[in-house]
Amino acid sequence: MLSELSDEIRNGSAVVCVLGLGRVGLPFATVLARSGLKVIGVDVDKKRIDEINSGNMPFYYPDIEEWLRKATTARTLVASLDSKRSVELSDVIVLTVGTPTGIQYQLDYTQLHSVLRELEQAGLRGKQIIMRSTSAPGTATDILLPFLHKKLGLQVGVDVGLAICPERIVEGQAHRELYDLPEIVGCFDELSAQIATELFRKINSKKHIVVTTPTTAELAKLFTNIYRYVNFALSNEFAIWAEKYGEDIQEIIRAANFEYHRASIPRPGFAGGPCLGKDGFLLDNGTTFSSIVSTAWKLNEAIPQHVVMSVMAMLGPLYGKKVGVLGLAFKADSDDIRMSPSVKLVESLKAFGAEVVVHDPHVASTQCLREALLGAEIIIVATKHHEFRDIAPAIDASGCKVVYDVWGIYRPEEFKKARYMGLGRTSRKDMQSHTSPLKGLQSP
């Protein structure tokens, strides 16, 4: 019975089914299993299922791999292709399927509707559904609620539980943030909220829970990501202004932020990926007016092209020139290239006829560092992987003419032979002797 589900979660007898074993679902399933629950993970990719059941992470995530290995060995986490049977055996169903945007950035709920059809076949009476995927505002009221009430004849809060609990974790930090971050729980009724709260408190008994309405939960997730994305866009615009004035954005931001509690300007760089790059469209799809969200998207999406044009302004046409690109993933220490600005950078370079060699230590399809550096006229550091922090001497010794540092990883004076450029940094040669009145002070 639904009314007994909170107790079953608390005593560890409840079974949780996680539908979707991607970068959101698999870490969540692993942590739930580590917390004392039996978990069944479901995915449509047989190769991924086999890898998980063998105790191997199907993507780069070293901090959680040992937890997965222990859970699969103990059979507290089992991966399956059979969604119908898995749901039938479970008490709580967590939806972590993809909610991408289409080619024209329209809402694409293909995976969600596919899962709902499977849930219809399995039966949901007495179970709790938790929507963990990022969703457009109104998804709970306009899709999930009608599906349960009109399609299945179930009353939420009596026959079935429903909660919108959006995942807000930075990719690669689930092993910390699933324990520490507060959870937003959006519900139509108190019983569903109680059950969802109990599930998250199983991970951490002291975890803070914010109970609210489903649409508030949906909007809060989108607002969180959009807030960060717009701030990155503003910082990138600041970088372009710094270039126009022949100054260094890194120094400007350091000066602006230094011991000034009203300023926390982020560093400029590529902003994208499967969340930040598309979540604004989940909110913006229903509007006809130009918004800050769409303006931020235009600016952030233009930064890879800005990098290419800046290099061309320095060296002339790129046709036939070898360019080594360091980093293809959209964020540091990740192998995730979905909606990565670095991928867009590579395509733009190729469009201008450059011979591009990419090295990313976390992306298997790329070349080794030596191949990327050998004979390259231009080196572009596109992702701030920790492996790149100490390779300035190797880059400078490679014989390249220009180093373009998107993230400000290096200092200009580290390059004695190559001309140093960067996003928001003047390309003047005398920048290497640039001194600052704040030299020696520490940024907050």
Secondary structure, 3 states (H helix, E strand, C coil): CHHHHHHHHHHCCCEEEEECCCCCHHHHHHHHHHCCCEEEEECCCHHHHHHHHCCCCCCCCHHHHHHHHHHHHCCCEEEECCHHHHHHCCCEEEECCCCCECCCCCECCHHHHHHHHHHHHHCCCCCEEEECCCCCCCHHHHHHHHHHHHHCCCCECCCEEEEECCCCCCCCCHHHHHHHCCEEEEECCHHHHHHHHHHHHHHCCCCCEEEECHHHHHHHHHHHHHHHHHHHHHHHHHHHHHHHCCCEHHHHHHHHHCCCCCCCCCCCCCCCCCCCCCHHHHHHCCCCCCCHHHHHHHHHHHHHHHHHHHHHHHHCCCCCCEEEEECCCCCCCCCCCCCCHHHHHHHHHHHCCCEEEEECCCCCCCCCHHHHHCCCCEEEECCCCHHHCCCHHHHHHCCCCEEEECCCCCCHHHCCCCEEEECCECCCHHHHHCCCCCCCCCCC
